[in-house]
Amino acid sequence: MVEEVSPEELKAEIDAGRPPVMLDVREPWELDISRLAGIVHIPMGEIPDRLGELDPAQPVTVICRSGGRSLRVAQFLEQNGFARVSNLTGGMLAWGERIDPSQRPY
């Protein structure tokens, strides 16, 4: 079962200098509106073909706009041997509301 991580928990990991791989699965145009620094960007539809770009031994937090797409990708990663996968609950909308209001909602 995919672990859910809150924006506050992810921010604490980033601030502590131990961020997971932050996999943003949104489309390129969405990143023009809002994005976190240090992400790995692979759009959801490209994940199966680009799975080899990710290290299954590393912790991964999957990010999208509101948490739906990222949850599906996180489940896919778990099914493909990734042991430490989490989903950013509420996605970038929650991040913008609770952590960084400069991230524009869309």
KAFENJO-V23367 format. One record per helix or strand of 2 or more residues. SS is the DSSP state (a for helix, b for strand). FROM is the first residue (numbers start at 0). TO is the last residue. If there is no record, write none. Layout:
SS,FROM,TO / SS,FROM,TO
//
This chain:
b,2,4 / a,6,14 / b,20,23 / a,27,30 / b,39,40 / a,43,52 / b,59,62 / a,67,78 / b,84,87 / a,90,97
//
